[in-house]
């Protein structure tokens, strides 16, 4: 990991734990322990900080998916592992982070959604298709439609007008939306694997 990647990792952790509202250039320099010159070398300002951190987070998540998939041949379990990783990430995060990015950092938010519409849609479609072929998911599924529904569920979930973070625990919303829906699209073979997986989740 390069020095800049280390800085981005520290910033990602800081933003997840504390949110964005109190962070500015001077606070970042102090908290991440870098010089003003290093900050200016790495970032053009706070918009650029948030955009680069989001980009780093998305790339790290792709790598984590590949690591999870390396030891797991089942498409259904892979799908559940992706959902679990998302659930755990949200559970560790300040509930207002997504809303803060959406409201104050449009470029970073656009990057987040571009990633969702490209990488996440392709990933879901592929896993659902493989799950149907391996008879873990129902044979009568409209794969394109199920993928679209799951992407729209994600869109609903991160919409603060529908699930205000001060009223709803976003990690619990994530669990309720995704895990129960996935269970509903399982075939008998997949249901056993899903129930076994769910029983281990806290």
C-alpha positions, 0 to 999 in steps of 0.5 A: 500500500502506498503512502497515499493509499494509507492516507485514504484508508485512514480517511475512509475509517475516520469518515465512516466512524465520525461522519463528514459534517465536522471535517475540513482541511485543517482537521484532516491534516491534524487527524491523519497527521499529514503536512499541509503540503502533502494535503495540497499534493494529494487533494484539491480541496474537500470535494476532491477528498470525499471523491477520492475516498469514495473511489478508494472505498469502491475499489477496495470493495471490489477487491474484497469481493474477489477475496470472498469469492476465491474460496466460495463456489456457490453463487447464492453464498457469494450473493449473501457474502456481498450483502453481508459485507454491505450490511457490516460496512453500514453497521460500522458507519455513521448513519448520516454519512450517505446523506452527507455525501448526497447533500454536500458532495454531488461529484462523489455521490455521482461516482457512488451511483455510477459504480452501483449502476455499472459494477453492482448491476453486473455483479448481481445479474451474474450471481443471480444467473449463476444461482438459477443455473445451479438450481440454488435460486428459483428457475422461474425468475426473471433475472433482469427484473430481479436485478432491477428490483434489487438495485431499486431496493438499494436506491430506496434504502439510501434515500434519506427522504424515505428512511431518515437516518435519525429514525431508522438504523440503516444497517437494519433497513439493509438487512430487512430489505435484502436478506429477506428478499433473497430468501424469497427467491431461493429454490429448495436447495438454496433455502437450506444454504440461506437459512444456514447463512442467516442463522450465523448472522447477528 
